[in-house]
Every structure is written in structure tokens, then in C-alpha cells.
Amino acid sequence: MIDLLDIIKNNFTAKELKKHIFDNGGESSHIFLDKILEPHSIIIANLHIPKAFELYGVGLVSSFKVYRDFKDQSVHTHYGKPHGKFVGYHSMALVGYRREGKKKFFLLQNWWKDKQFVEVDDDYLENCGAVIYFIKTPQNRIPKSFARHSGH
């Protein structure tokens, strides 16, 4: 099993974590990718999302501006413009999409216990200023920072 606490302790300084958590609250999540991917990995951003998803798989949603309406854990679909006061930034994983006519909807995996999956439309995603990062370079092995003791 991957021990995220170990990865964080071994790869990030206290100053980096403070900046990420308290100063920008998830806005810089893409920087974490550089520390956990294979060396020389290529990370690309803000492509045509459905095509990039089909080519590269799951994407990192970074710099997602959270408004009061998104914090309501009983609501799992968000369309159009966000409502309420801006409360901070957040990061999630883009794990799927669908189309209805010309409209696109994106399935995001969230890290909150009571709101693990969220669907947003393309307008909501754009209005929240999200940047979507995809990893172009295949990741062929478990990074050394993830390595755990095996039974061998």
C-alpha cells in the first residue's frame, strides 16, 4: 500500500507544505506531480479535455476555485456559475466525462469523505478557473519514493 504520509515527509519541505496548504490551498498541486513522477516526465495542461482524457487518462484538476455552493456536501452536481463567496482553492482528479449534445460534463473524484465524486459542466469548470494537467509520459514503474518492503 502507498503510504502518502511517508511520500510527503520524504519529498516535501515544511516550507513547501505550508505554502501549498495555507498560502494557496491546493493551487499548486501540479508541482507535486514533478516530485512523484518518473524523471523527465512530460506534463501538459489545458488541452481539449475529452481528447486528452482519451489519450492520457486521468487528469489532475488544479487551481480549482471553491465557492460556498461547492462546500455543500449534499450537492454533487454543479452547473453554470458558482454561487456564494470564494473560499479557497482545491484539487481533484478528472476521472471521466460525458456529452449531451454540445454540452460536456466531467466526473471529478474529490478527497472529501461525504463528497467523493462530483459532476461539473464545462461552464462551471471554466468559471472556477481550473487548470487540468495530464501526464503524457507513460509511467512504467512505481516511483522509488513509493517503494515499500516486499515479502521477498
C-alpha positions, 0 to 999 in steps of 0.5 A: 500500500502507498503510504502518502504520509511517508511520500510527503515527509520524504519529498516535501519541505515544511516550507513547501507544505505550508505554502501549498496548504495555507498560502494557496490551498491546493493551487499548486498541486501540479508541482507535486506531480514533478516530485512523484513522477518518473524523471523527465516526465512530460506534463501538459495542461489545458488541452481539449479535455475529452481528447486528452482524457482519451489519450492520457487518462486521468487528469489532475484538476488544479487551481480549482476555485471553491465557492460556498455552493461547492462546500455543500456536501449534499450537492454533487452536481454543479452547473453554470456559475458558482454561487456564494463567496470564494473560499479557497482553492482545491484539487481533484482528479478528472476521472471521466466525462460525458456529452449531451449534445454540445454540452460536456460534463466531467466526473471529478473524484474529490478527497472529501469523505461525504463528497467523493465524486462530483459532476461539473459542466464545462461552464462551471469548470471554466468559471472556477478557473481550473487548470487540468494537467495530464501526464503524457509520459507513460509511467512504467514503474512505481516511483522509488519514493513509493517503494515499500518492503516486499515479502521477498 
